[in-house]
């Protein structure tokens, strides 16, 4: 849209580089070209603005295939106005001199022309194509047919239109048909997925079996080595026991020999000690017998002498000795109490003795 400003009854138009402007006044062409900028009077000016840039026209329409199935076609046509002079003469691109807005709807007319032309050629192609083929290869066929049909359409060059590119994005059947068509593919995909799952499980089972076999082989090898280790340990223990037994036998023999030697030495020493003790005992016995005999003889001699002496002494002397001996054997007397009766008896005995 052109940029128009007002100044004291005049208007100034400033166009874009992608807009082709044609200015007429009184039937005469004053300005003609893209990206113009000029002053004009609104009451006497007739201005047209034709876009010359590439434009995208999206279209969606329905068609019917050879097997009477409805499909939706999504396409895009890229076009541009190659001859602005022809387009301005065939379509109303005039703008309001005060606002710069198109008075008509030229782009809608172009869109209708392109859409109907493309739809006509697409319908022709799909009408002779079954749904399955249309869904598989129909996109390319429809695109080529639309492009060829637009290039051969005489109204487009007569209007100054150039088709740049045609794209067909999708051919979609009805939702129920699409679901029905997807079911076999989904089943096949599911079968492939199940087959892959089963194969993966089979591979996993095979790997687990291989791992189990490896573990079993490892356990068998470990058991065999453990058996060898036990045998070797038994052999070592038996050898060690034999060596210990041999060492114990040597020690026992040495200990027995030493014990025999000690016993023999002890016996010899005991025999020697016994002989010496016997000789000493005999000597002591003889000495004790001789001493006893001598003591007996001395005692007998003393007794005989004592008896001989006592036989020769008179009676009074014997009484005195007896009293003396008796006094020696009596216990110690600290004091003696003499009663009158005892004293009288003693005095009487003493007087009788003197008289005799």
KOLVONU-712831 format. One line per 10 residues: their letters; for each residue x, y, z of N, C-alpha, C. Coordinates in steps of 0.001 Angstrom, whole numbers, plus 500000, padded with zeros to 6 digits. Example, Ala and Ser with C-alpha at 12.3 -4.5 7.8 and 13.67 -1.06 7.14 Angstrom:
<rs>
as> 513190,494310,507800,512300,495500,507800,513200,496700,507800; 512850,497750,507080,513670,498940,507140,512900,500030,507870 .
</rs>
This chain:
<rs>
xxxxxxxxxx> 500855,498821,500000,500000,500000,500000,500894,501233,500000; 500568,502181,499146,501367,503398,499011,501204,504273,500247; 502253,505041,500520,502253,505964,501659,501912,507356,501125; 500743,507877,501505,500255,509170,500996,500125,510137,502158; 500694,511349,501974,500595,512429,502959,499927,513648,502324; 499332,514474,503178,498592,515662,502718,499363,516921,503088; 499408,517875,502123,500032,519174,502347,499260,520262,501554; 498449,521058,502232,497802,522256,501636,497085,521921,500333; 496239,520889,500372,495484,520518,499186,496221,519625,498221; 497470,519411,498438,498270,518508,497611,498458,517175,498348 .
xxxxxxxxxx> 498777,516173,497569,499068,514841,498113,500443,514404,497628; 501130,513718,498550,502445,513194,498182,502404,511676,498316; 502772,511010,497267,502790,509538,497245,504235,509050,497265; 504461,508093,498119,505792,507454,498186,505571,505940,498067; 505988,505386,496958,505765,503971,496681,506914,503105,497152; 506651,501816,497228,507660,500822,497620,508398,500325,496385; 509597,499779,496559,510340,499270,495401,509637,498101,494721; 508791,497383,495474,508094,496230,494878,506689,496608,494405; 506392,497883,494308,505073,498344,493837,505247,499191,492563; 504540,498815,491528,504597,499521,490235,503429,500523,490207 .
xxxxxxxxxx> 503770,501819,490087,502759,502888,490173,502574,503523,488787; 501288,503710,488438,500917,504408,487182,500018,505596,487564; 500483,506819,487171,499758,508056,487502,499226,508689,486207; 497904,508794,486148,497250,509438,484999,496560,510713,485483; 496626,511691,484594,495866,512928,484850,495301,513416,483513; 493985,513511,483485,493340,513947,482228,493587,512967,481104; 493726,511665,481424,493940,510667,480401,495373,510536,479949; 496256,511326,480509,497671,511273,480133,498472,510585,481246; 499414,509775,480868,500278,509080,481817,501419,509991,482227; 501446,510353,483533,502488,511250,484024,503639,510476,484706 .
xxxxxxxxxx> 503319,509506,485470,504359,508728,486181,504080,507247,485962; 505145,506524,485703,504998,505092,485416,506292,504375,485818; 506203,503517,486860,507402,502783,487272,507319,502360,488736; 508250,501508,489176,508259,501042,490570,509018,502020,491463; 508587,502099,492714,509288,502899,493717,509266,504380,493428; 508159,504929,492875,508084,506349,492551,507676,507159,493763; 508009,508480,493674,507612,509422,494716,507324,510766,494021; 506072,511266,494220,505713,512499,493496,504527,513150,494219; 504294,514446,493827,503145,515214,494316,502048,515167,493273; 500780,515180,493761,499642,515175,492836,498445,515796,493550 .
xxxxxxxxxx> 497453,516137,492701,496186,516633,493242,495181,515484,493224; 494466,515322,494324,493559,514200,494476,492385,514271,493498; 491925,515470,493144,490730,515584,492312,491005,515252,490850; 492237,515374,490416,492535,515166,488995,493410,513954,488732; 493816,513221,489795,494773,512111,489639,494040,510777,489617; 494521,509885,488761,494082,508484,488727,495338,507624,488877; 495441,506958,490011,496692,506237,490358,496369,504753,490522; 497228,503951,489925,497149,502494,490077,498469,501990,490703; 498345,501034,491606,499527,500433,492278,499468,498915,492069; 500422,498415,491323,500468,496989,490986,501667,496370,491691 .
xxxxxxxxxx> 501456,495385,492578,502597,494718,493235,503324,493822,492241; 504633,493925,492238,505441,493127,491315,506326,492111,492060; 506110,491928,493360,506893,490937,494106,506251,489552,493985; 507015,488513,494377,506481,487153,494352,505484,486972,495488; 504371,486332,495178,503328,486136,496159,502959,484651,496223; 502607,484243,497429,502228,482855,497672,500720,482769,497769; 500155,481827,497040,498718,481599,497071,498478,480161,497538; 498017,480024,498786,497709,478700,499337,496277,478342,498978; 496094,477089,498591,494759,476650,498189,494517,475245,498712; 493283,475008,499068,492833,473691,499519,491498,473402,498856 .
xxxxxxxxxx> 491399,472263,498199,490153,471907,497530,489995,470399,497563; 488793,469946,497291,488464,468530,497331,488325,467999,495910; 488693,466742,495731,488592,466070,494430,488137,464647,494655; 487781,463968,493566,487306,462595,493650,488159,461724,492728; 488578,460591,493267,489444,459689,492513,488610,458788,491604; 489312,457933,490880,488646,457034,489942,487752,456030,490650; 488062,455663,491890,487227,454735,492652,486277,455475,493592; 485941,456729,493217,484917,457522,493888,485226,457764,495373; 486477,458070,495644,486892,458417,497000,487298,459887,497024; 486805,460592,498045,487116,462008,498186,488491,462186,498801 .
xxxxxxxxxx> 489256,463117,498238,490570,463466,498780,490662,464981,498864; 491435,465447,499824,491681,466877,499995,493073,467180,499485; 493181,468207,498651,494451,468585,498038,494901,469902,498662; 496141,469905,499161,496755,471113,499714,497914,471499,498807; 497802,472692,498203,498830,473143,497261,499112,474620,497472; 500236,475062,496930,500644,476465,496993,501201,476857,495629; 500743,477991,495118,501203,478508,493828,501918,479829,494078; 503140,479912,493613,503909,481149,493711,503832,481859,492348; 503418,483117,492367,503250,483865,491122,503716,485302,491336; 503796,486015,490216,504083,487444,490253,503471,488085,489007 .
xxxxxxxxxx> 503314,489391,489111,502783,490140,487959,503968,490573,487113; 504141,489890,485973,505290,490176,485120,505104,491408,484237; 503891,491703,483891,503623,492873,483037,502618,493759,483764; 503074,494730,484562,502151,495568,485327,501202,496386,484442; 501678,496799,483274,500812,497599,482395,499607,496795,481960; 499817,495538,481527,498714,494669,481107,497808,494364,482286; 498415,494084,483470,497606,493770,484632,496742,494958,485039; 497313,496190,484975,496533,497370,485333,495414,497614,484345; 495619,497199,483068,494570,497377,482067,493480,496334,482193; 493813,495102,482722,492836,494029,482810,492136,493957,484159 .
xxxxxxxxxx> 492822,494422,485195,492269,494368,486552,492311,495754,487167; 491443,495951,488136,491338,497255,488789,492328,497308,489947; 493482,497983,489694,494485,498202,490731,494490,499660,491199; 493443,500427,490927,493400,501830,491320,493292,501951,492832; 493911,503046,493352,493914,503261,494798,493232,504576,495105; 492786,504677,496330,492182,505911,496827,493291,506938,497010; 493178,508145,496394,494253,509143,496514,494422,509707,497919; 493450,509503,498758,493572,509999,500134,494165,508962,501085; 493855,507665,500897,494301,506625,501838,495322,505663,501242; 495386,505566,499917,496309,504632,499296,495820,503212,499273 .
xxxxxxxxxx> 494544,502970,499577,493967,501622,499606,493330,501334,498255; 493431,500058,497814,492809,499675,496551,491287,499868,496623; 490761,500362,495552,489319,500533,495492,488606,499192,495284; 489238,498278,494568,488659,496963,494331,489451,495883,495046; 489273,494636,494556,489976,493474,495133,490705,492730,494015; 491749,493335,493483,492427,492692,492342,493149,491412,492720; 493737,491365,493895,494472,490154,494285,493521,488990,494516; 492334,489256,495015,491358,488185,495166,490929,487635,493806; 490802,488520,492849,490455,488056,491506,491565,487175,490936; 492813,487608,491148,493927,486777,490689,493945,485430,491408 .
xxxxxxxxxx> 493704,485454,492698,493675,484209,493459,492584,483272,492982; 491405,483820,492695,490310,482984,492188,490673,482373,490844; 491265,483190,489975,491664,482687,488671,492684,481556,488804; 493697,481745,489614,494736,480715,489777,494170,479473,490458; 493346,479655,491474,492792,478506,492203,491893,477667,491308; 491016,478320,490586,490116,477556,489723,490860,476841,488628; 491867,477517,488059,492645,476869,487002,493396,475662,487545; 494076,475820,488701,494817,474700,489290,493868,473580,489696; 492704,473943,490256,491753,472924,490686,491226,472127,489504; 490999,472805,488387,490492,472108,487206,491464,471026,486748 .
xxxxxxxxxx> 492755,471359,486682,493739,470383,486220,493953,469268,487247; 493907,469615,488527,494059,468576,489555,492892,467605,489521; 491680,468121,489330,490520,467236,489251,490617,466301,488056; 491130,466787,486951,491286,465942,485775,492247,464787,486049; 493336,465079,486753,494314,464020,487037,493744,463007,488011; 493153,463472,489104,492681,462560,490141,491463,461763,489697; 490685,462305,488765,489506,461574,488301,489881,460297,487584; 491063,460204,487037,491498,458985,486355,492489,458170,487152; 492678,458468,488422,493664,457769,489261,492970,457140,490460; 493195,455832,490725,492636,455226,491936,493225,455856,493197 .
xxxxxxxxxx> 492513,455647,494295,492937,456270,495550,494318,455779,495992; 494560,454494,495894,495852,453962,496345,497007,454553,495555; 496835,454666,494197,497899,455267,493397,498015,456756,493668; 496898,457409,493892,496948,458845,494173,497693,459130,495465; 497478,458282,496470,498167,458489,497743,499647,458165,497641; 500001,457257,496724,501409,456878,496597,502165,457841,495694; 501687,458053,494470,502392,458864,493486,501584,460064,493017; 500457,460316,493648,499599,461383,493138,500128,462774,493359; 500953,462980,494372,501445,464326,494656,502268,464865,493491; 503202,464085,493017,504043,464528,491901,503214,464705,490629 .
xxxxxxxxxx> 502296,463773,490383,501483,463884,489169,500595,465122,489202; 500003,465388,490349,499149,466581,490461,499983,467841,490316; 501138,467871,490908,501996,469065,490811,502380,469315,489350; 502830,468280,488684,503233,468465,487277,502040,468888,486406; 500881,468293,486686,499720,468642,485860,499274,470077,486131; 499299,470525,487372,498912,471909,487676,499897,472888,487048; 501214,472594,487172,502223,473486,486595,502062,473575,485080; 501870,472419,484456,501691,472432,482991,500401,473146,482593; 499326,472932,483350,498068,473589,483032,498127,475096,483194; 498828,475565,484259,498953,477012,484461,499825,477638,483374 .
xxxxxxxxxx> 500873,476917,482969,501707,477459,481890,500933,477544,480560; 500020,476614,480374,499268,476606,479102,497982,477428,479150; 497670,477956,480328,496444,478746,480453,496625,480098,479749; 495842,480442,478748,496054,481703,478015,495625,482951,478798; 494771,482790,479775,494302,483956,480511,495383,484554,481393; 496315,483737,481807,497341,484258,482714,498289,485224,481998; 498886,484881,480841,499707,485876,480140,498896,487093,479698; 497627,486854,479388,496796,487997,478973,496535,488939,480123; 496663,488459,481328,496477,489305,482507,497805,489790,483057; 498892,489365,482469,500216,489770,482932,500738,488938,484099 .
xxxxxxxxxx> 500217,487728,484267,500597,486880,485404,501650,485873,484958; 502672,485656,485783,503699,484639,485575,503704,483690,486786; 503609,482387,486501,503660,481375,487569,505123,481021,487819; 505537,481189,489055,506937,480920,489427,507128,479459,489824; 506266,478951,490686,506422,477569,491175,505072,477060,491634; 504967,475725,491614,503774,475037,492109,504237,473955,493075; 503609,473909,494240,503928,472889,495245,502628,472246,495715; 502653,470937,495775,501520,470183,496329,502025,469511,497609; 501484,469943,498752,501969,469444,500038,501365,468114,500437; 500083,467890,500144,499459,466673,500653,498223,466333,499853 .
xxxxxxxxxx> 497966,465034,499787,496697,464486,499309,496136,463639,500445; 495067,464096,501063,494533,463438,502242,493147,462887,501945; 492931,461584,502186,491574,461042,502045,490727,461421,503265; 489485,460966,503257,488624,461210,504402,489172,460482,505635; 488854,460997,506837,489422,460377,508050,489126,458894,508186; 487860,458469,507863,487543,457047,507981,488345,456222,506998; 488456,456703,505764,489231,455983,504757,490711,455958,505128; 491159,457079,505635,492581,457139,506026,492884,456158,507145; 491986,456058,508127,492187,455090,509199,492142,453660,508658; 491186,453415,507709,491117,452073,507122,492376,451736,506337 .
xxxxxxxxxx> 492908,452732,505631,494132,452485,504866,495349,452337,505775; 495309,453006,506908,496458,452910,507818,496495,451577,508564; 495312,450937,508679,495261,449717,509490,496199,448625,508983; 496165,448264,507653,497127,447221,507209,498579,447624,507430; 498850,448883,507143,500243,449324,507351,500612,449244,508821; 499664,449657,509680,499939,449577,511114,500108,448138,511566; 499228,447258,510999,499376,445845,511339,500723,445306,510893; 501114,445679,509674,502410,445217,509184,503544,445778,510036; 503425,447056,510366,504463,447661,511222,504488,446979,512588; 503260,446692,513108,503202,446015,514400,503806,444620,514314 .
xxxxxxxxxx> 503503,443928,513182,504109,442611,513000,505627,442701,512915; 506098,443695,512171,507552,443888,512101,508122,444199,513471; 507386,445042,514223,507859,445371,515573,507852,444130,516467; 506758,443307,516344,506712,442082,517136,507823,441127,516732; 508038,441036,515394,509122,440165,514925,510470,440646,515453; 510662,441959,515398,511918,442508,515936,512026,442238,517428; 510854,442368,518137,510874,442094,519577,511218,440635,519851; 510562,439727,519060,510851,438310,519260,512311,437992,518934; 512796,438582,517847,514205,438355,517502,515127,438906,518589; 514760,440085,519085,515580,440646,520161,515536,439768,521407 .
xxxxxxxxxx> 514324,439256,521705,514227,438347,522843,515004,437070,522596; 514898,436553,521337,515652,435335,521023,517152,435570,521170; 517582,436730,520671,519014,437061,520821,519380,437188,522292; 518471,437830,523064,518738,437978,524501,518791,436613,525184; 517822,435717,524797,517830,434369,525387,519100,433622,525001; 519490,433746,523717,520713,433085,523277,521932,433618,524029; 521948,434928,524217,523073,435505,524967,523048,435055,526412; 521838,435019,527000,521740,434538,528377,522191,433083,528476; 521781,432267,527446,522224,430873,527458,523746,430786,527352; 524313,431601,526457,525777,431602,526324,526433,432041,527633 .
xxxxxxxxxx> 525829,433063,528256,526391,433529,529533,526283,432437,530590; 525085,431746,530615,524905,430667,531587,525903,429533,531334; 526102,429194,530038,527079,428152,529728,528485,428577,530135; 528809,429827,529878,530129,430305,530300,530275,430247,531819; 529192,430653,532518,529253,430593,533978,529376,429154,534463; 528589,428227,533813,528676,426820,534206,530071,426267,533923; 530611,426614,532744,531978,426162,532430,532978,426726,533439; 532766,427981,533814,533658,428590,534815,533531,427874,536156; 532266,427546,536545,532076,426829,537802,532704,425444,537753; 532537,424752,536592,533156,423427,536461,534674,423528,536558 .
xxxxxxxxxx> 535239,424511,535878,536688,424700,535937,537139,425041,537350; 536360,425879,538022,536701,426213,539403,536605,424984,540305; 535543,424159,540078,535405,422947,540886,536587,421994,540633; 536963,421876,539342,538096,421007,539031,539377,421513,539680; 539583,422806,539594,540773,423365,540231,540712,423242,541746; 539488,423394,542281,539343,423231,543730,539633,421795,544145; 539169,420834,543277,539482,419432,543558,540986,419194,543521; 541639,419743,542528,543096,419634,542472,543744,420271,543694; 543182,421414,544097,543734,422086,545274,543555,421236,546525; 542344,420596,546638,542108,419734,547806,543073,418549,547785 .
xxxxxxxxxx> 543237,417917,546595,544186,416800,546486,545593,417237,546850; 545986,418369,546342,547330,418865,546638,547488,419165,548130; 546406,419766,548696,546465,420033,550140,546552,418729,550930; 545762,417690,550502,545847,416400,551178,547238,415794,551069; 547802,415874,549850,549162,415365,549656,550160,416116,550537; 550015,417441,550562,550912,418234,551403,550727,417899,552879; 549444,417737,553293,549198,417411,554700,549759,416038,555050; 549554,415064,554124,550080,413705,554369,551609,413746,554420; 552195,414484,553495,553653,414595,553514,554132,415276,554786; 553413,416306,555181,553794,417007,556415,553634,416110,557634 .
xxxxxxxxxx> 552500,415303,557629,552305,414385,558751,553415,413332,558794; 553770,412799,557583,554864,411813,557549,556165,412428,558050; 556420,413650,557601,557642,414303,558077,557595,414532,559580; 556419,414966,560083,556289,415163,561529,556451,413834,562267; 555818,412754,561682,555949,411442,562335,557404,410986,562359; 558091,411186,561233,559514,410809,561202,560311,411625,562217; 560011,412926,562258,560719,413767,563232,560394,413331,564656; 559082,412999,564889,558702,412544,566239,559382,411215,566569; 559486,410323,565564,560166,409046,565806,561635,409271,566153; 562254,410191,565406,563666,410492,565708,563797,411065,567098 .
xxxxxxxxxx> 562847,412025,567402,562909,412617,568746,562632,411569,569822; 561650,410673,569564,561334,409634,570553,562522,408686,570757; 563158,408290,569625,564324,407415,569750,565435,408095,570536; 565667,409375,570206,566704,410104,570939,566336,410244,572413; 565025,410533,572661,564588,410683,574049,564698,409348,574794; 564338,408238,574081,564442,406918,574723,565897,406580,575029; 566753,406872,574047,568178,406584,574291,568700,407423,575462; 568279,408689,575468,568734,409543,576584,568173,409051,577915; 566889,408613,577868,566273,408105,579102,566978,406837,579576; 567323,405968,578604,568046,404730,578971,569395,405067,579585 .
xxxxxxxxxx> 570076,406029,578946,571373,406415,579493,571232,406993,580885; 570199,407879,581032,569986,408460,582363,569621,407393,583381; 568758,406409,582948,568376,405345,583886,569578,404494,584270; 570392,404174,583245,571579,403384,583561,572515,404139,584494; 572702,405430,584207,573569,406231,585088,572976,406330,586478; 571613,406516,586521,570959,406614,587832,571066,405304,588590; 570918,404180,587842,571039,402863,588493,572452,402650,589032; 573418,403000,588177,574809,402839,588635,575078,403702,589851; 574554,404964,589768,574772,405856,590911,574041,405344,592136; 572817,404803,591886,572060,404259,593021,572775,403052,593628 .
xxxxxxxxxx> 573343,402185,592741,574088,401021,593250,575272,401484,594096; 575971,402509,593552,577123,403018,594296,576682,403634,595613; 575563,404457,595510,575068,405072,596753,574569,404017,597726; 573922,402958,597192,573440,401884,598076,574579,401164,598754; 575602,400865,597965,576758,400191,598578,577390,401069,599636; 577544,402393,599306,578155,403287,600301,577273,403418,601523; 575941,403517,601276,575012,403658,602405,575009,402406,603248; 575084,401227,602585,575109,399959,603330,576376,399869,604180; 577489,400259,603520,578746,400207,604279,578705,401164,605451; 578142,402363,605195,578053,403336,606294,577119,402856,607370 .
xxxxxxxxxx> 576016,402208,606950,575060,401693,607935,575687,400597,608779; 576449,399726,608076,577124,398648,608814,578127,399225,609799; 578842,400249,609284,579836,400874,610159,579166,401535,611343; 578070,402273,611055,577355,402933,612160,576770,401906,613128; 576241,400812,612562,575668,399776,613439,576740,399174,614332; 577885,398923,613660,578989,398364,614463,579432,399357,615528; 579502,400656,615105,579942,401658,616089,578916,401790,617196; 577620,401784,616816,576578,401894,617833,576580,400674,618744; 576796,399497,618154,576840,398281,618981,578022,398329,619944; 579193,398771,619387,580372,398864,620272,580154,399888,621364 .
xxxxxxxxxx> 579533,401027,620983,579276,402066,621978,578286,401580,623011; 577215,400875,622534,576212,400363,623473,576819,399349,624398; 577684,398526,623788,578343,397516,624634,579218,398210,625659; 579980,399184,625222,580842,399887,626157,580024,400602,627219; 578878,401245,626727,578027,401944,627710,577427,400959,628701; 577003,399792,628169,576430,398777,629053,577453,398278,630036; 578651,398028,629476,579709,397555,630372,580031,398607,631424; 580058,399891,630992,580345,400960,631966,579243,401048,632991; 577998,400949,632541,576883,401015,633479,576896,399823,634433; 577207,398669,633864,577271,397476,634726,578375,397619,635763 .
xxxxxxxxxx> 579524,398132,635318,580639,398339,636234,580288,399358,637282; 579593,400433,636843,579199,401465,637807,578185,400918,638778; 577236,400083,638260,576230,399508,639150,576861,398556,640141; 577818,397779,639602,578501,396846,640503,579285,397593,641543; 579954,398657,641127,580719,399450,642093,579786,400096,643096; 578623,400565,642591,577653,401212,643485,577094,400241,644495; 576817,399023,644009,576302,398008,644929,577379,397576,645900; 578583,397491,645376,579689,397097,646247,579913,398142,647308; 579796,399414,646935,579998,400470,647927,578865,400442,648923; 577624,400294,648468,576493,400274,649385,576499,399031,650272 .
xxxxxxxxxx> 577083,397987,649783,577167,396793,650633,578162,396965,651757; 579132,397712,651526,580163,397919,652543,579810,399012,653526; 578847,399892,653241,578511,401013,654139,577482,400518,655126; 577470,401172,656358,576532,400770,657396,575141,401290,657075; 574166,400887,657936,572745,401190,657667,572462,402653,657814; 573077,403271,658809,572803,404711,659033,573255,405541,657843; 574379,405146,657321,574885,405894,656147,573955,405724,654959; 573452,404500,654837,572510,404250,653739,571253,405075,653891; 570769,405188,655199,569567,406016,655414,569845,407462,655071; 571045,407878,655440,571379,409281,655135,571460,409501,653633 .
xxxxxxxxxx> 572072,408580,652931,572162,408708,651468,570786,408658,650835; 569976,407770,651426,568607,407663,650880,567856,408951,651076; 567998,409510,652263,567318,410796,652512,567847,411866,651600; 569173,411826,651415,569758,412845,650527,569227,412696,649111; 569197,411445,648640,568683,411213,647281,567226,411585,647172; 566490,411264,648252,565064,411617,648260,564878,413117,648254; 565746,413766,649023,565634,415235,649052,565968,415845,647702; 566891,415232,647007,567230,415741,645676,566074,415607,644695; 565282,414569,644893,564187,414328,643958,562882,414965,644360; 562851,415508,645633,561616,416155,646059,561453,417505,645383 .
xxxxxxxxxx> 560193,417921,645195,559991,419270,644641,560401,420334,645610; 560511,421573,645159,560961,422690,646001,559894,423017,647015; 560339,423162,648312,559413,423493,649407,559812,424848,649936; 558875,425816,649738,559174,427170,650222,558996,427293,651728; 558005,426616,652308,557769,426708,653773,557196,425385,654251; 557484,425067,655505,557028,423815,656121,556298,424167,657395; 555116,423626,657523,554309,423852,658732,554335,422581,659575; 554822,422659,660745,554947,421488,661649,553893,421631,662716; 553017,420688,662720,551968,420694,663759,552515,420116,665054; 551891,420353,666166,552377,419816,667478,552403,418318,667469 .
xxxxxxxxxx> 551443,417675,666794,551422,416199,666811,552634,415643,666087; 552941,416223,664949,554096,415739,664189,555380,416006,664946; 555478,417168,665516,556691,417502,666268,556868,416581,667457; 555767,416234,668100,555857,415340,669260,556341,413971,668830; 555789,413502,667694,556214,412192,667190,557654,412174,666820; 558141,413186,666171,559547,413258,665751,560471,413334,666966; 560086,414116,667896,560937,414221,669086,561000,412890,669832; 559864,412196,669792,559850,410900,670476,560762,409941,669758; 560739,409952,668458,561622,409067,667687,563076,409448,667880; 563350,410711,667887,564742,411121,668095,565204,410702,669509 .
xxxxxx> 564378,410825,670517,564785,410422,671869,564983,408951,671963; 564158,408199,671246,564325,406759,671259,565626,406387,670578; 565959,407039,669610,567207,406734,668916,568398,407059,669767; 568348,408076,670476,569492,408429,671306,569643,407414,672414; 568520,406909,672862,568635,405936,673931,569226,404644,673437; 568922,404328,672305,569507,403103,671780,570966,403253,671526 .
</rs>
